[in-house]
Amino acid sequence: PAEHNLAIVQAVISKSAGRLNDAETELKRAQERLDALGLKIGTNASLRVVRSEIAVEQGRLQDAQGLALDAVERARAARGDLPSSLVSGQALLALATVQWKLGRIAEAHQSCSLALEQLVATTGEQHLSMRRARRLALAIAAG
């Protein structure tokens, strides 16, 4: 799993540098390797969250939605009996972002609210995911 976390970091760097196709390729390969292991760990969801973000940036909203939904389910599986997790919050935030981009405001509001519940329980206000969730909640409320 450490190599898969490294793949996420490398992909985020590629994404930040505007190399979206490289980032997507790196993540897809890591996802295939991790899926082959059959592990129920948060990295499964994290890979899909970043891939969903990339798909949004590329305008592939249907792909982004599928990846985000898959991330939510995998984050729930990885969370097990725990009531909340950072990865669950990030996955729900990715889903809310896609729903908002698709104009599905009520669904985006619900997903963003759930994301905030997860993030409030697991991280502080200064965490990047929390700041992104707060900004999205404001954008959704503004219509």
Secondary structure, 3 states (H helix, E strand, C coil): CHHHHHHHHHHHHHHHCCCHHHHHHHHHHHHHHHHHHCCCCHHHHHHHHHHHHHHHHCCCHHHHHHHHHHHHHHHHHHHCCCCCCHHHHHHHHHHHHHHHHCCCHHHHHHHHHHHHHHHHHHCCCCCHHHHHHHHHHHHHHHC
